Amino acid sequence: MAANHQGCRLQNKNLKMRLLTKLTLLISISKLAVVVLFVILLPLLVGNIASRYTNYNLGEQKKKVMDIITRNGVDYYFGGDSSYGSYTMLKEEYISLVLSSGAKQFDTIETSQRVVENDTINYRVLIHVFDYKQKTYTLEIGKTVSSIGEYNHLLQRFTLYILIGLITITILIDLIFANYLIRPLGTIIKTKLLHQKFPFKEHLVPIKTTTSDFKYLDQSLIDLMGKIKEAFEKEREFTSNASHELMTPISILQTNMENLMLNSGLNEELQEKITGMMKTLNRLKKIVHSLLFISRIENDQFVKTDKIKIISLINEMTEELGIRMEAKNIRFTLDVSANVTLTNINHDLLFQLIYNLANNAIRYNKEGGELTFSDKFVPGTSYTLMIKDTGIGIPEKELANIFDRFKKSNRSTEESYGLGLYIVKTITQYYGLQIDVQSQINKGTIFSIMFPEQFIVPYNPIIC
C-alpha cells in the first residue's frame, strides 16, 4: 500500500511535468512554424518591400528634379544642349532628361536595360513625361537592380535576426507565463495529494488562484477528501463502539457457560453442546479483539518510541509458536543479523505483524516443512525482513486480495477469520512500510517487509 501511495505521488508529479512539457512543446512548435513560414515568405515580402521602397525613392528624386526645373527651368540641366544625362561613379543610379514628342502620360516604373558607356545594365526606371513651355520632355531616373538586390539580402538577414530574437523572447515569456499559469495545479498536487496520509488529519485550505477551473478542481478535491474522511471516521467509530459493546455480553456468556460446565449434574451430550458453544464464543471473541486492535491502530493509539532488536523479537515470537511448529514437525531456520535494531516503532505492533505472518506460514505449511527468517540490509537505504515457508502456496488469483478484510483463503480447511493479513496490512500502512508477497503453488510463499532508513539504528554490518 505504501508503494502504491508513493507511486501515486510520482504519477501526480509526472502529470504536472507532462502538462508543462506539452505546453512547452506546443509553444515551441507554434513559434517554429511561424519562423519556417516567415522564412519561406521572407524573400517575397522583403522583395516587395524593397521594390516599394525603390519606387518611393525614385519618386522622391523625381520631385526634387521637378522642383529644380520649376524654379530654374530645364536649361539648368540642358545648359544649351538638347538632352541631359548623369550617373554615379559606379553607375548605380542615373538621371536622363530629353526632349520628347510623346504625349503626356502617367508615370511608369519598369525594369529595363540601359546602355551606359558601352555597358548594358539592368535598371529599375521611373519614366515621367511632362510639358514645359509648350514642349514635351521625358525624365528617366534609374537605379540598378543589383544594388536593389544587395539591399534586399541585407534587409532579409536583418529581418530574420530580428524575428529570431523576438521569437526567443516570446518563447521565454510564454514559458514563464505557462509556468505561472499552471502553478496552482502544482500547489493542488502538493497540498492535496503528495503530502496527504490517509486518514486525513490536516485541515485543507483552498489555494489562492484567479483561474476558476483550478478553484473548482481544488474545491472538488477538498469536498471529496472531506467525505472520505467523514465516511472513514463513521466506520472507525462504529467498529470501535460495536467491538466494545460486544465484549460485555460475550464475557457474560463465557462466564455463564464456564459455570455450567462446573455443574456435575450435566450429562455428556449437554456438556458437548456447551463445549461447542464455547468454541464458537471464543472465535467471536477473537474476531472482536482483532477489530478492537485494528481500531486502536487506525486511531493512532500506539506510541512509536520503542527500540527493538529484530532477532530478539523473532525469538520471542517463536516461543509462542514453538508448540505449533513441533505439532507439524516444522523445521525453523533463523538467518537474521544479530545487530539490526529498529527505532521509532511500537513493540506490540511489530510483534503482531511478524506473529501473524509466521502463524500463517505455520498454518498453511506442510507436515515436516520449513519456516525461514532471513534479512537483507542495504546501508543507508533500507532493511528487509523475509519470512519464507514451504507450504501449499497461494493461487495467483488470490494474491491481489489476500490483505483484504474478512477475505478467507481457500488454501486450507482450517478456520480463518480473514483478519490476520488485514492486521498486517494495517500495521504496514500505519508505519509506511512496504510489504511484498511471492508465492508458488505447492512450493511455498515469501513475505518481504521493507523498513525505510528512518527506522534503522545505524551500525556497520559485516558484508561478505
C-alpha positions in Angstrom: 0.0 0.0 0.0 2.9 2.3 0.8 4.4 1.5 -2.6 1.0 2.3 -4.2 0.9 5.6 -2.4 4.4 6.5 -3.4 3.6 5.5 -7.0 0.5 7.8 -6.9 2.8 10.6 -5.7 5.2 10.1 -8.6 2.3 9.8 -11.1 0.8 13.1 -9.9 4.2 14.8 -10.1 4.8 13.4 -13.5 1.3 14.7 -14.5 2.4 18.2 -13.9 5.7 17.7 -15.7 3.9 16.2 -18.7 1.5 19.1 -18.8 4.3 21.7 -18.6 6.3 19.7 -21.2 3.2 19.6 -23.6 2.8 23.4 -23.1 6.5 23.9 -23.8 6.3 21.8 -27.0 3.2 23.5 -28.1 4.7 26.9 -27.7 8.0 25.9 -29.3 6.4 24.1 -32.3 4.0 27.0 -32.9 6.8 29.5 -32.8 8.9 27.3 -35.1 6.1 27.0 -37.5 5.8 30.8 -37.6 9.6 31.1 -38.2 9.5 28.5 -41.0 6.5 30.1 -42.7 8.1 33.5 -42.4 11.4 32.3 -43.8 9.6 30.8 -46.8 7.7 34.1 -47.4 10.6 36.4 -46.4 12.2 36.7 -49.9 8.8 37.6 -51.4 7.9 40.0 -48.5 11.3 41.7 -48.5 11.5 41.8 -52.3 8.1 43.5 -52.3 9.2 46.0 -49.6 12.5 46.7 -51.4 10.6 47.3 -54.6 8.1 49.6 -53.0 10.9 51.5 -51.2 12.9 51.8 -54.5 9.8 53.1 -56.3 9.2 55.6 -53.4 12.9 56.7 -53.6 12.7 57.2 -57.4 9.5 59.2 -56.9 11.2 61.4 -54.3 14.1 62.0 -56.7 11.7 62.9 -59.4 10.0 65.5 -57.1 13.5 67.1 -56.5 14.2 67.3 -60.2 10.8 68.8 -61.0 11.2 71.4 -58.2 14.5 72.4 -59.6 13.0 72.7 -63.1 10.1 74.7 -61.7 12.5 77.2 -60.0 15.4 77.3 -62.6 13.9 75.9 -65.8 15.1 73.0 -67.9 18.2 74.9 -69.0 19.5 74.3 -65.6 20.1 70.7 -66.8 20.4 71.2 -70.5 23.0 74.0 -70.4 22.3 74.7 -74.1 22.2 71.1 -75.2 19.1 69.1 -76.3 19.5 66.4 -73.6 20.9 65.7 -70.2 22.4 62.6 -68.7 24.1 61.9 -65.4 25.1 58.8 -63.5 27.1 58.0 -60.4 30.7 56.8 -60.4 29.6 53.1 -60.1 26.7 53.6 -62.4 24.3 52.5 -59.7 22.0 55.5 -60.4 21.4 57.7 -63.4 19.2 60.6 -64.5 18.2 61.3 -68.1 16.2 64.3 -69.4 15.4 64.6 -73.1 13.0 66.4 -75.4 10.2 64.1 -76.4 7.5 64.0 -79.0 5.3 61.6 -77.0 2.1 62.6 -75.4 1.9 63.3 -71.7 1.1 60.1 -69.6 1.1 58.8 -66.1 4.4 57.9 -64.5 5.5 54.4 -65.2 8.1 52.3 -63.4 9.7 49.3 -65.1 12.7 47.2 -65.1 14.6 47.5 -68.3 18.1 47.7 -69.7 20.1 50.8 -70.4 23.5 51.2 -72.1 25.9 53.4 -70.1 29.4 53.8 -71.5 29.1 50.7 -73.6 27.8 48.7 -70.5 24.4 47.2 -70.7 22.9 47.4 -67.2 19.5 46.4 -65.8 17.8 49.3 -64.1 14.6 50.0 -62.2 13.5 53.0 -64.1 10.9 55.7 -63.4 9.7 57.4 -66.6 8.0 60.8 -66.3 6.7 62.7 -69.3 5.9 66.4 -68.7 5.3 69.7 -70.6 7.3 72.7 -70.0 6.8 75.9 -72.0 4.9 74.1 -74.8 7.5 71.4 -75.1 7.3 67.8 -74.0 10.2 66.3 -72.1 10.9 62.8 -70.8 12.6 62.4 -67.5 14.1 59.0 -66.5 15.5 58.2 -63.1 17.0 54.7 -62.7 18.6 52.6 -60.0 20.5 49.3 -60.8 18.7 46.1 -60.0 21.9 44.6 -58.5 22.1 47.4 -55.9 18.4 46.8 -55.0 19.2 43.1 -54.6 22.1 43.9 -52.2 19.8 45.9 -50.0 17.2 43.1 -50.4 19.6 40.5 -49.0 20.8 42.8 -46.2 17.2 43.5 -45.3 16.3 39.8 -45.3 19.2 39.0 -42.9 18.3 41.9 -40.6 14.7 41.0 -40.6 15.5 37.3 -39.9 17.8 38.2 -36.9 15.1 40.5 -35.5 12.5 37.7 -36.0 14.6 35.1 -34.2 15.3 37.5 -31.4 11.6 38.3 -31.0 10.6 34.6 -31.2 13.2 33.7 -28.5 11.9 36.5 -26.2 8.3 35.5 -26.7 9.1 31.8 -26.1 10.7 32.7 -22.8 7.8 35.0 -21.9 5.3 32.2 -22.8 7.1 29.6 -20.8 7.3 31.9 -17.8 3.6 32.7 -18.2 2.7 29.0 -18.7 4.6 28.0 -15.6 2.9 30.8 -13.7 -0.5 29.7 -15.1 -0.2 26.1 -14.1 1.4 26.8 -10.7 -1.9 26.4 -8.9 -2.1 22.9 -10.3 1.3 22.1 -8.7 0.1 23.6 -5.4 -3.1 21.4 -5.6 -1.0 18.3 -6.1 1.5 19.3 -3.4 -1.1 20.2 -0.7 -3.9 17.8 -1.6 -2.1 14.7 -2.9 1.6 14.5 -2.3 1.7 15.3 1.4 -1.6 13.7 2.5 -1.6 10.5 4.5 -4.8 8.6 5.0 -6.8 9.0 7.2 -6.6 12.8 6.6 -6.0 14.8 9.7 -4.9 18.2 8.5 -7.4 21.0 7.7 -7.4 21.5 4.0 -7.1 25.2 2.9 -8.3 26.3 -0.6 -5.5 27.5 -2.8 -5.3 31.1 -4.0 -5.9 31.4 -7.7 -7.8 33.5 -10.2 -8.4 30.6 -12.5 -11.9 29.3 -12.0 -11.1 25.8 -13.3 -8.4 25.3 -10.7 -10.7 26.7 -8.0 -13.3 24.1 -9.0 -10.8 21.3 -9.1 -9.3 22.3 -5.7 -12.7 22.6 -4.0 -13.9 19.3 -5.5 -10.8 17.6 -4.0 -11.4 19.2 -0.7 -15.1 18.1 -0.7 -14.2 14.6 -1.8 -11.5 14.2 0.8 -13.8 15.5 3.4 -16.5 12.9 2.5 -13.9 10.2 2.5 -12.7 11.3 6.0 -16.2 11.5 7.3 -17.1 8.0 6.0 -13.9 6.6 7.4 -14.5 8.2 10.8 -18.0 6.8 10.9 -16.8 3.3 10.0 -14.0 3.5 12.5 -16.3 4.8 15.3 -18.8 2.1 14.5 -16.2 -0.7 14.6 -14.8 0.6 17.9 -18.2 1.0 19.5 -19.6 -2.2 18.2 -16.5 -4.1 19.4 -16.6 -2.6 22.9 -20.3 -3.2 23.2 -19.9 -6.9 22.1 -17.3 -7.6 24.6 -19.7 -7.2 27.6 -22.3 -9.8 26.5 -19.5 -12.1 25.3 -17.8 -12.1 28.7 -21.1 -12.7 30.4 -21.9 -15.6 28.2 -18.5 -17.1 28.6 -18.7 -16.8 32.4 -22.2 -18.5 32.4 -21.0 -21.3 30.2 -18.0 -21.9 32.4 -20.2 -22.1 35.4 -22.5 -24.6 33.6 -19.5 -26.7 32.8 -18.7 -26.9 36.5 -22.1 -28.3 37.2 -21.6 -32.1 37.8 -25.2 -32.8 37.1 -24.9 -32.2 33.3 -25.0 -35.3 31.1 -22.3 -35.9 28.5 -24.3 -34.8 25.5 -25.2 -31.4 27.1 -21.5 -30.9 28.0 -20.5 -31.5 24.4 -23.0 -28.9 23.2 -21.8 -26.3 25.7 -18.2 -27.0 24.7 -19.2 -26.4 21.0 -20.9 -23.2 22.0 -17.8 -22.1 23.9 -15.6 -22.7 20.9 -18.0 -20.5 18.8 -17.9 -17.9 21.5 -14.1 -18.0 21.6 -14.0 -17.5 17.8 -16.3 -14.5 18.2 -14.1 -13.1 21.0 -11.0 -13.4 18.8 -12.8 -11.5 16.0 -13.8 -8.8 18.4 -10.3 -8.5 19.8 -8.9 -8.2 16.2 -11.4 -5.5 15.3 -10.5 -3.6 18.5 -6.9 -4.0 17.7 -7.4 -2.6 14.2 -9.5 0.3 15.6 -6.7 1.2 18.0 -4.2 1.2 15.1 -6.4 3.4 13.0 -7.0 5.8 15.9 -3.2 6.1 16.4 -3.3 4.8 20.0 0.1 3.2 19.9 3.3 5.0 20.9 6.3 4.9 18.5 9.2 5.2 20.8 10.5 1.7 21.2 13.8 0.3 20.1 13.7 -3.3 19.2 16.3 -5.9 18.1 14.8 -7.9 15.3 16.4 -11.1 16.4 15.1 -10.8 20.0 11.5 -10.1 18.7 11.7 -13.2 16.5 12.9 -15.3 19.4 10.0 -14.0 21.5 7.6 -14.9 18.7 9.0 -18.5 18.3 8.5 -19.1 22.0 4.7 -18.7 21.5 4.5 -20.6 18.2 7.0 -23.3 19.1 4.3 -25.8 20.1 2.5 -25.3 16.8 5.8 -25.9 14.9 6.5 -29.0 16.8 3.0 -30.3 16.2 3.5 -30.1 12.4 7.2 -31.1 12.7 8.3 -27.8 11.0 12.0 -27.1 10.9 12.7 -23.5 11.9 15.8 -21.6 10.5 16.8 -18.1 11.7 19.3 -16.3 9.4 18.9 -12.8 10.7 21.7 -10.3 11.7 22.1 -10.0 15.4 22.9 -6.3 15.2 19.8 -4.9 13.4 17.8 -2.6 15.7 14.7 -0.7 14.7 13.7 2.5 16.3 10.6 4.8 16.4 8.3 1.8 16.4 5.9 0.0 18.8 6.9 -3.3 20.2 3.3 -4.8 20.3 2.5 -3.7 16.7 5.8 -5.1 15.3 5.3 -8.3 17.3 1.8 -8.7 15.9 3.0 -8.0 12.4 5.6 -10.8 12.5 3.5 -13.1 14.6 0.6 -13.0 12.1 2.9 -13.8 9.1 4.6 -16.6 11.0 1.3 -18.0 12.2 0.1 -18.1 8.6 3.3 -19.7 7.5 2.8 -22.5 10.0 -0.9 -22.9 9.4 -0.5 -23.4 5.6 2.8 -25.3 5.8 3.2 -28.9 5.0 3.9 -31.6 7.6 7.7 -31.7 8.0 8.1 -28.4 6.1 10.4 -25.4 6.8 10.0 -21.9 8.1 12.9 -19.5 7.5 13.5 -16.0 8.7 16.2 -14.1 6.7 17.1 -10.4 6.1 18.8 -8.1 3.7 20.4 -4.8 4.8 21.3 -2.0 2.3 23.3 0.5 4.3 21.8 4.0 4.2 18.7 2.8 2.3 16.6 0.1 3.8 16.3 -3.1 5.8 14.2 -6.1 4.5 12.9 -9.0 6.6 11.8 -12.1 4.7 9.6 -14.9 6.0 9.6 -17.9 3.8 7.6 -21.2 4.1 7.5 -24.4 2.2 3.7 -24.6 2.3 1.0 -25.1 -0.2 1.3 -21.6 -1.7 -1.3 -19.0 -2.7 -3.1 -19.2 -6.0 -2.2 -16.3 -8.3 -5.9 -15.1 -8.5 -5.9 -14.7 -4.7 -2.7 -12.7 -4.4 -4.3 -9.3 -5.1 -6.9 -9.8 -2.3 -5.1 -11.6 0.5 -4.8 -8.4 2.5 -8.5 -7.5 2.3 -10.6 -7.6 5.4 -12.6 -10.8 6.0 -11.1 -12.3 2.9 -10.8 -16.0 3.8 -8.2 -18.1 2.0 -9.1 -21.3 0.2 -5.7 -22.8 0.9 -6.8 -24.7 4.0 -9.8 -26.2 5.7 -8.6 -24.7 9.0 -10.7 -21.9 10.4 -9.7 -18.4 9.4 -11.5 -15.1 10.1 -9.8 -13.1 7.3 -8.4 -10.5 9.7 -4.8 -11.7 10.2 -3.3 -10.4 7.0 -5.6 -7.3 7.2 -4.0 -6.5 10.5 -0.6 -6.9 8.8 -1.7 -4.5 6.1 -3.0 -2.0 8.7 0.3 -2.1 10.6 2.4 -1.6 7.5 0.2 1.3 6.4 0.5 2.8 9.8 4.3 2.9 9.6 4.6 3.4 5.9 6.3 0.1 5.4 6.4 -1.8 2.1 5.2 -5.4 2.0 5.6 -7.8 -0.9 4.4 -11.4 -1.4 5.7 -14.0 -3.8 4.1 -17.5 -3.9 4.1 -20.7 -6.0 1.6 -23.4 -5.6 3.0 -26.4 -3.7 6.3 -24.7 -3.3 5.8 -22.0 -0.7 5.4 -18.3 0.0 7.7 -15.5 0.8 6.6 -12.3 2.6 9.1 -9.4 2.5 8.8 -6.4 4.8 10.9 -3.4 3.8 11.8 -0.9 6.6 12.9 2.5 5.3 16.1 4.1 6.6 14.5 6.2 9.3 13.6 3.1 11.3 17.1 1.7 11.3 19.6 2.4 14.1 22.9 2.9 12.3 25.5 0.2 12.6 28.3 -1.2 10.4 27.3 -4.7 9.2 29.8 -7.1 8.0 29.1 -7.7 4.3 30.7 -10.8 2.9 
